[in-house]
């Protein structure tokens, strides 16, 4: 979780979810506070323990920051060879998906203390270990 100035409030660029091979985070563009200052959180609710090939799961990406008013995130799911696993469909107006497979905020919403971004994950047609890369930010 990063508390920061809003530089990419419309939508962040791809590749800043901490995923390999670049391992970049939102701190590459946003600065003014340390990474994980301790007063916020980002997590996925409704996340299954395992996935079934060619199935769909509705996921809630919850971004919290007590005393903050604006929220954003970026996420991607990859296999152990860094291939994108499955596809995303946004389920609310503040969520978008890039052609590269990153799901992220769109026009970082205003709210009090937290925001829930909703997305549907269509799993791949084969079994693989899934690595979820997720970052959230608040302002």
Backbone as ProteinMPNN parsed JSONL, in Angstrom:
{"seq_chain_A": "XXXXXXXXXXXXXXXXXXXXXXXXXXXXXXXXXXXXXXXXXXXXXXXXXXXXXXXXXXXXXXXXXXXXXXXXXXXXXXXXXXXXXXXXXXXXXXXXXXXXXXXXXXXXXXXXXXXXXXXXXXXXXXXXXXXXXXXXXXX", "coords_chain_A": {"N_chain_A": [[0.852, -1.161, 0.0], [0.541, 2.191, -0.795], [0.819, 5.522, 0.058], [0.215, 8.508, -1.568], [0.881, 11.167, -3.949], [-1.403, 12.086, -6.541], [-0.677, 11.03, -9.587], [-1.264, 9.407, -11.76], [-4.113, 9.333, -11.999], [-6.14, 8.842, -13.838], [-5.614, 6.335, -15.159], [-3.223, 3.839, -14.497], [0.0, 3.191, -16.077], [0.771, 0.115, -17.841], [2.449, -2.654, -16.239], [3.29, -2.075, -13.634], [2.727, -3.529, -11.361], [4.381, -4.939, -9.755], [5.196, -7.248, -10.925], [7.211, -9.808, -12.525], [9.04, -9.511, -15.636], [10.148, -7.058, -14.879], [9.573, -6.069, -12.316], [8.437, -3.668, -11.247], [6.956, -1.034, -9.323], [4.235, 1.084, -8.189], [5.605, 3.142, -7.042], [7.503, 3.998, -8.811], [6.469, 6.061, -10.279], [4.836, 7.48, -8.512], [5.463, 9.325, -5.629], [6.522, 10.507, -2.398], [5.696, 9.322, -0.164], [6.604, 6.446, 1.765], [6.779, 3.027, 0.52], [4.294, 0.81, 1.598], [3.421, 2.078, 4.197], [1.975, 1.359, 6.459], [-0.606, 2.13, 7.296], [-2.636, 1.316, 5.673], [-4.236, -0.981, 3.328], [-4.368, -3.587, 0.858], [-6.253, -6.01, -0.743], [-7.692, -9.116, -1.983], [-10.967, -10.066, -2.036], [-13.211, -12.858, -2.085], [-11.534, -14.625, -3.361], [-10.724, -17.685, -4.745], [-9.454, -20.82, -3.392], [-8.273, -22.436, -5.228], [-8.275, -22.69, -8.822], [-10.606, -23.585, -11.382], [-10.127, -24.823, -14.585], [-11.149, -22.861, -17.384], [-13.244, -21.558, -16.084], [-15.119, -18.994, -14.321], [-14.563, -16.336, -12.031], [-15.794, -13.966, -9.793], [-14.136, -11.267, -8.525], [-13.239, -9.164, -5.792], [-11.372, -6.353, -5.413], [-10.021, -4.849, -2.814], [-9.181, -1.754, -1.582], [-7.77, -0.005, 0.995], [-7.4, 2.826, 3.109], [-7.208, 4.548, 5.829], [-8.592, 7.668, 6.435], [-8.06, 8.59, 3.926], [-9.039, 9.627, 0.586], [-9.025, 8.927, -2.099], [-8.563, 6.288, -4.474], [-6.662, 3.608, -5.945], [-5.41, 0.932, -8.086], [-3.452, -1.837, -9.435], [-3.305, -4.916, -11.153], [-2.245, -8.198, -12.089], [-2.35, -11.57, -13.272], [-0.19, -14.248, -13.472], [1.625, -17.092, -14.865], [4.275, -19.442, -13.916], [6.113, -18.963, -15.914], [5.853, -16.385, -16.593], [3.698, -15.862, -18.273], [0.566, -14.399, -19.039], [-2.272, -15.297, -17.207], [-5.431, -16.265, -18.0], [-8.296, -14.047, -18.483], [-9.588, -10.752, -17.854], [-12.637, -9.09, -16.966], [-14.072, -6.005, -16.48], [-16.233, -5.102, -13.75], [-17.288, -2.875, -12.626], [-17.612, 0.704, -13.018], [-15.224, 1.993, -12.433], [-13.102, 0.418, -13.089], [-10.776, -1.038, -15.332], [-9.395, -2.859, -18.149], [-6.338, -3.575, -19.663], [-4.982, -4.092, -23.03], [-2.795, -5.734, -22.633], [-3.425, -7.306, -20.503], [-3.502, -6.35, -17.899], [-5.396, -5.457, -15.097], [-6.937, -2.622, -13.732], [-7.369, 0.549, -11.961], [-9.73, 2.989, -13.133], [-10.014, 6.317, -13.695], [-9.442, 7.174, -10.859], [-11.38, 6.554, -8.108], [-13.262, 8.602, -5.792], [-13.795, 8.241, -2.349], [-14.589, 7.381, 1.066], [-12.127, 6.294, 3.126], [-11.974, 3.644, 1.948], [-12.213, 1.585, -1.049], [-13.911, -0.58, -3.302], [-12.993, -2.422, -6.009], [-14.343, -4.145, -8.727], [-14.107, -7.191, -10.541], [-14.235, -9.681, -13.092], [-12.671, -12.754, -13.386], [-11.747, -14.777, -15.921], [-10.664, -17.921, -16.102], [-7.703, -19.647, -17.362], [-7.686, -22.264, -19.898], [-6.347, -24.422, -18.968], [-4.559, -26.126, -16.298], [-2.424, -24.453, -14.041], [0.109, -23.079, -11.929], [-0.833, -20.174, -10.313], [0.232, -16.886, -10.085], [-0.386, -14.038, -8.368], [-0.136, -10.655, -8.844], [-0.366, -7.67, -7.259], [-0.989, -4.31, -6.569], [-1.872, -1.487, -4.59], [-3.011, 1.897, -4.18], [-3.378, 4.941, -2.326], [-4.713, 8.215, -1.794]], "CA_chain_A": [[0.0, 0.0, 0.0], [1.342, 3.397, -0.919], [0.108, 6.79, 0.156], [0.941, 9.262, -2.562], [0.251, 12.197, -4.766], [-2.092, 11.461, -7.66], [-0.05, 11.312, -10.869], [-1.943, 8.605, -12.776], [-5.462, 9.096, -11.486], [-7.019, 8.315, -14.88], [-5.299, 4.915, -15.211], [-1.773, 3.675, -14.486], [0.582, 2.455, -17.2], [0.98, -1.321, -17.61], [3.739, -3.145, -15.782], [3.687, -1.539, -12.333], [2.08, -4.338, -10.32], [5.416, -5.71, -9.072], [5.349, -8.522, -11.613], [8.421, -9.982, -13.331], [10.464, -9.475, -15.325], [10.64, -5.735, -14.493], [9.386, -5.876, -10.88], [8.207, -2.255, -10.968], [5.805, -0.706, -8.484], [3.701, 2.427, -8.389], [6.574, 4.121, -6.541], [8.313, 4.5, -9.925], [5.843, 7.314, -10.721], [4.272, 8.166, -7.349], [6.422, 9.44, -4.54], [6.059, 11.388, -1.347], [5.486, 8.469, 1.008], [7.258, 5.15, 1.556], [5.967, 1.858, 0.187], [3.746, 0.111, 2.768], [3.63, 2.843, 5.423], [1.352, 0.694, 7.597], [-1.963, 2.545, 7.641], [-3.538, 0.949, 4.597], [-4.139, -2.372, 2.898], [-4.967, -3.976, -0.412], [-6.44, -7.451, -0.749], [-8.74, -9.636, -2.857], [-11.973, -10.915, -1.39], [-13.816, -13.838, -3.001], [-10.476, -15.341, -4.067], [-10.817, -19.125, -4.467], [-8.209, -21.493, -3.013], [-7.737, -22.961, -6.49], [-9.19, -22.379, -9.906], [-11.037, -24.631, -12.304], [-9.892, -24.328, -15.945], [-12.267, -22.324, -18.171], [-14.316, -21.113, -15.207], [-15.061, -17.565, -14.028], [-14.684, -15.946, -10.639], [-15.928, -12.535, -9.543], [-13.196, -10.885, -7.474], [-13.301, -7.812, -5.261], [-10.077, -5.812, -5.019], [-10.33, -3.882, -1.761], [-8.077, -0.852, -1.266], [-8.138, 0.753, 2.193], [-6.467, 3.798, 3.652], [-7.972, 5.363, 6.76], [-8.371, 9.096, 6.282], [-7.798, 8.917, 2.526], [-10.253, 9.876, -0.19], [-8.917, 8.491, -3.499], [-8.043, 4.917, -4.455], [-6.265, 3.019, -7.214], [-4.745, -0.372, -8.01], [-3.105, -2.541, -10.671], [-3.152, -6.346, -10.877], [-2.133, -9.151, -13.19], [-2.129, -12.944, -12.836], [0.743, -14.897, -14.397], [2.131, -18.417, -14.508], [5.691, -19.398, -13.527], [6.906, -18.522, -17.061], [5.434, -14.994, -16.799], [2.594, -15.733, -19.222], [-0.672, -13.941, -18.423], [-3.24, -16.383, -17.028], [-6.827, -15.89, -18.08], [-8.675, -12.7, -18.922], [-10.419, -9.997, -16.913], [-13.732, -8.237, -17.416], [-14.448, -5.088, -15.393], [-17.611, -5.206, -13.293], [-17.775, -1.559, -12.222], [-17.15, 1.766, -13.925], [-13.9, 2.478, -12.058], [-12.148, -0.66, -13.359], [-10.529, -1.241, -16.75], [-8.427, -3.906, -18.49], [-5.515, -3.193, -20.812], [-4.755, -5.177, -23.994], [-1.734, -6.615, -22.121], [-3.959, -8.165, -19.458], [-3.514, -5.72, -16.577], [-6.652, -4.87, -14.632], [-6.513, -1.466, -12.943], [-8.4, 1.577, -11.759], [-10.047, 3.942, -14.192], [-10.462, 7.537, -13.015], [-9.37, 6.819, -9.433], [-12.605, 7.031, -7.469], [-13.285, 9.25, -4.487], [-14.58, 7.526, -1.36], [-14.047, 7.58, 2.405], [-11.368, 5.224, 3.775], [-11.755, 2.423, 1.16], [-12.994, 1.414, -2.271], [-13.903, -1.952, -3.813], [-12.998, -2.565, -7.461], [-14.902, -5.47, -9.025], [-13.643, -7.733, -11.806], [-14.458, -11.112, -13.335], [-11.491, -13.427, -13.933], [-11.997, -15.999, -16.704], [-9.426, -18.687, -15.946], [-7.241, -20.289, -18.597], [-8.273, -23.581, -20.179], [-5.417, -25.445, -18.462], [-4.095, -25.923, -14.927], [-1.094, -23.887, -13.852], [0.243, -22.291, -10.715], [-1.176, -18.78, -10.58], [0.889, -15.878, -9.259], [-1.147, -12.795, -8.426], [0.644, -9.458, -8.549], [-1.363, -6.66, -6.952], [-0.609, -3.123, -5.801], [-2.925, -0.509, -4.381], [-2.523, 3.181, -3.686], [-4.389, 5.837, -1.774], [-4.291, 9.62, -1.732]], "C_chain_A": [[0.895, 1.22, 0.0], [0.442, 4.615, -0.796], [0.892, 7.773, -0.694], [0.186, 10.418, -3.147], [-0.37, 11.516, -5.967], [-1.45, 11.907, -8.964], [-0.738, 10.588, -12.015], [-3.354, 8.293, -12.31], [-6.396, 8.546, -12.554], [-6.842, 6.806, -15.017], [-3.786, 4.761, -15.259], [-1.266, 2.98, -15.75], [0.733, 0.974, -16.84], [2.356, -1.582, -17.013], [4.205, -2.611, -14.448], [2.974, -2.251, -11.185], [3.09, -5.176, -9.544], [5.712, -7.037, -9.733], [6.663, -8.593, -12.392], [8.102, -9.837, -14.816], [10.954, -8.127, -14.804], [10.523, -5.433, -13.008], [9.252, -4.411, -10.493], [6.943, -2.075, -10.139], [5.351, 0.717, -8.768], [4.641, 3.513, -7.88], [7.495, 4.637, -7.643], [7.773, 5.837, -10.431], [5.318, 8.149, -9.561], [5.318, 8.195, -6.248], [5.872, 10.424, -3.52], [5.763, 10.627, -0.074], [6.165, 7.132, 0.721], [6.262, 4.077, 1.144], [5.548, 1.184, 1.484], [3.952, 0.857, 4.083], [2.886, 2.299, 6.639], [-0.065, 1.106, 7.922], [-2.963, 2.257, 6.529], [-3.389, -0.517, 4.259], [-4.76, -2.525, 1.518], [-5.072, -5.501, -0.396], [-7.581, -7.819, -1.696], [-9.706, -10.449, -2.008], [-12.607, -11.773, -2.482], [-12.768, -14.61, -3.796], [-10.559, -16.831, -3.738], [-9.445, -19.703, -4.098], [-7.503, -22.097, -4.229], [-8.715, -22.595, -7.587], [-9.482, -23.611, -10.744], [-10.816, -24.088, -13.713], [-11.201, -23.941, -16.646], [-13.482, -21.943, -17.331], [-14.166, -19.601, -14.988], [-15.267, -17.327, -12.545], [-14.831, -14.433, -10.574], [-15.067, -12.189, -8.331], [-13.437, -9.442, -7.062], [-11.895, -7.407, -4.831], [-10.382, -4.662, -4.062], [-9.075, -3.076, -1.458], [-8.537, 0.024, -0.114], [-7.018, 1.699, 2.585], [-7.237, 4.765, 4.528], [-7.587, 6.83, 6.605], [-8.081, 9.53, 4.857], [-9.093, 8.967, 1.739], [-10.197, 9.367, -1.628], [-8.137, 7.181, -3.559], [-7.714, 4.414, -5.852], [-5.584, 1.681, -7.001], [-4.304, -0.8, -9.399], [-2.837, -3.99, -10.306], [-2.995, -7.117, -12.178], [-1.916, -10.533, -12.58], [-1.302, -13.632, -13.909], [1.082, -16.306, -13.935], [3.62, -18.305, -14.184], [6.628, -19.065, -14.687], [6.566, -17.076, -17.451], [4.413, -14.802, -17.914], [1.348, -15.286, -18.464], [-1.662, -15.11, -18.382], [-4.661, -15.83, -17.065], [-7.042, -14.479, -18.586], [-9.58, -12.068, -17.87], [-11.515, -9.255, -17.647], [-14.09, -7.312, -16.265], [-15.924, -5.227, -15.043], [-18.129, -3.908, -12.678], [-17.088, -0.489, -13.059], [-15.768, 2.311, -13.594], [-12.813, 1.431, -12.264], [-12.015, -0.828, -14.866], [-9.496, -2.347, -16.933], [-7.661, -3.454, -19.725], [-5.384, -4.361, -21.778], [-3.677, -6.17, -23.53], [-2.193, -7.501, -20.974], [-3.945, -7.594, -18.059], [-4.903, -5.181, -16.282], [-6.261, -3.781, -13.644], [-7.635, -0.455, -12.805], [-8.55, 2.436, -13.009], [-10.644, 5.151, -13.495], [-10.581, 7.269, -11.51], [-10.532, 7.425, -8.652], [-12.353, 7.728, -6.129], [-14.212, 8.455, -3.572], [-13.973, 7.843, 0.005], [-13.426, 6.29, 2.92], [-11.155, 3.943, 2.965], [-12.593, 2.463, -0.119], [-12.845, -0.03, -2.724], [-14.016, -1.907, -5.336], [-13.454, -3.992, -7.761], [-14.485, -5.909, -10.429], [-13.998, -9.214, -11.896], [-13.186, -11.674, -13.972], [-11.94, -14.709, -14.613], [-10.677, -16.757, -16.708], [-8.989, -19.307, -17.27], [-7.841, -21.683, -18.734], [-7.413, -24.736, -19.664], [-5.048, -25.117, -17.014], [-2.679, -25.385, -14.918], [-1.062, -23.214, -12.491], [0.005, -20.832, -11.079], [-0.478, -17.874, -9.574], [0.144, -14.565, -9.457], [-0.247, -11.65, -7.992], [-0.349, -8.312, -8.41], [-0.749, -5.532, -6.148], [-1.816, -2.207, -5.677], [-2.307, 0.802, -3.932], [-3.691, 4.031, -3.22], [-3.829, 7.251, -1.753], [-5.318, 10.414, -0.945]], "O_chain_A": [[1.895, 1.269, 0.717], [-0.579, 4.715, -1.477], [2.112, 7.867, -0.558], [-0.997, 10.62, -2.874], [0.1, 10.455, -6.375], [-1.656, 13.039, -9.402], [-0.789, 11.107, -13.13], [-3.747, 7.129, -12.233], [-7.356, 7.85, -12.224], [-7.828, 6.069, -14.993], [-3.124, 5.49, -15.997], [-2.017, 2.265, -16.413], [0.813, 0.625, -15.662], [3.303, -0.833, -17.248], [5.396, -2.679, -14.144], [2.659, -1.64, -10.163], [2.698, -6.037, -8.756], [6.411, -7.871, -9.159], [7.17, -7.574, -12.861], [6.95, -10.036, -15.201], [12.085, -8.048, -14.324], [11.289, -4.625, -12.484], [9.873, -3.958, -9.532], [5.995, -2.853, -10.238], [6.009, 1.457, -9.5], [4.494, 4.679, -8.245], [8.203, 5.622, -7.432], [8.531, 6.655, -10.952], [5.347, 9.379, -9.613], [5.977, 7.191, -5.977], [4.867, 11.092, -3.766], [5.596, 11.23, 0.986], [6.286, 6.732, -0.437], [5.061, 4.199, 1.385], [6.374, 1.007, 2.381], [4.591, 0.33, 4.993], [3.149, 2.743, 7.756], [-0.689, 0.471, 8.772], [-4.018, 2.888, 6.458], [-2.542, -1.217, 4.814], [-5.565, -1.704, 1.079], [-4.108, -6.196, -0.077], [-8.333, -6.957, -2.151], [-9.308, -11.405, -1.341], [-12.539, -11.438, -3.664], [-13.103, -15.201, -4.823], [-10.471, -17.205, -2.569], [-8.409, -19.139, -4.452], [-6.281, -22.244, -4.241], [-9.858, -22.23, -7.311], [-8.691, -24.553, -10.796], [-11.276, -22.987, -14.014], [-12.22, -24.617, -16.507], [-14.615, -22.0, -17.808], [-13.184, -19.006, -15.431], [-16.042, -18.022, -11.888], [-14.082, -13.702, -11.222], [-15.247, -12.747, -7.249], [-13.796, -8.602, -7.887], [-11.298, -8.057, -3.974], [-10.933, -3.636, -4.459], [-8.034, -3.637, -1.119], [-9.554, 0.712, -0.211], [-5.837, 1.399, 2.407], [-7.854, 5.704, 4.025], [-6.409, 7.185, 6.64], [-7.877, 10.717, 4.603], [-10.114, 8.424, 2.161], [-11.218, 9.371, -2.316], [-7.183, 6.976, -2.809], [-8.396, 4.748, -6.821], [-5.222, 1.331, -5.878], [-4.713, -0.221, -10.405], [-2.218, -4.273, -9.28], [-3.536, -6.742, -13.218], [-1.358, -10.65, -11.489], [-1.647, -13.612, -15.091], [0.861, -16.671, -12.78], [4.172, -17.205, -14.176], [7.828, -18.899, -14.469], [6.955, -16.611, -18.522], [4.274, -13.7, -18.443], [1.105, -15.755, -17.352], [-1.863, -15.811, -19.373], [-5.03, -15.006, -16.229], [-6.119, -13.808, -19.048], [-10.247, -12.762, -17.102], [-11.351, -8.846, -18.797], [-14.385, -7.79, -15.17], [-16.763, -5.442, -15.917], [-19.283, -3.844, -12.254], [-16.092, -0.76, -13.729], [-15.19, 3.03, -14.409], [-11.729, 1.534, -11.689], [-13.005, -0.77, -15.594], [-8.805, -2.725, -15.986], [-8.252, -3.008, -20.708], [-5.644, -5.504, -21.401], [-3.652, -7.315, -23.983], [-1.438, -8.358, -20.515], [-4.336, -8.279, -17.114], [-5.513, -4.522, -17.125], [-5.369, -3.975, -12.818], [-8.691, -0.571, -13.427], [-7.629, 2.582, -13.813], [-11.648, 5.041, -12.792], [-11.681, 7.154, -10.97], [-10.657, 8.645, -8.546], [-11.364, 7.468, -5.444], [-15.296, 8.045, -3.988], [-12.941, 8.51, 0.079], [-14.13, 5.301, 3.126], [-10.22, 3.202, 3.269], [-13.532, 3.248, -0.254], [-11.787, -0.636, -2.553], [-15.006, -1.419, -5.882], [-12.999, -4.938, -7.118], [-14.503, -5.122, -11.375], [-14.052, -9.91, -10.882], [-12.688, -11.143, -14.965], [-12.451, -15.62, -13.962], [-9.684, -16.281, -17.26], [-9.796, -19.473, -18.185], [-8.432, -22.211, -17.792], [-7.729, -25.901, -19.907], [-5.204, -23.982, -16.564], [-1.836, -25.819, -15.702], [-2.104, -22.825, -11.963], [0.578, -20.322, -12.041], [-0.584, -18.073, -8.364], [0.056, -14.049, -10.571], [0.332, -11.677, -6.905], [-1.093, -8.018, -9.346], [-0.065, -5.774, -5.154], [-2.673, -2.166, -6.56], [-1.211, 0.821, -3.372], [-4.829, 3.863, -3.66], [-2.615, 7.45, -1.7], [-5.161, 11.623, -0.768]]}, "name": "protein", "num_of_chains": 1, "seq": "XXXXXXXXXXXXXXXXXXXXXXXXXXXXXXXXXXXXXXXXXXXXXXXXXXXXXXXXXXXXXXXXXXXXXXXXXXXXXXXXXXXXXXXXXXXXXXXXXXXXXXXXXXXXXXXXXXXXXXXXXXXXXXXXXXXXXXXXXXX"}
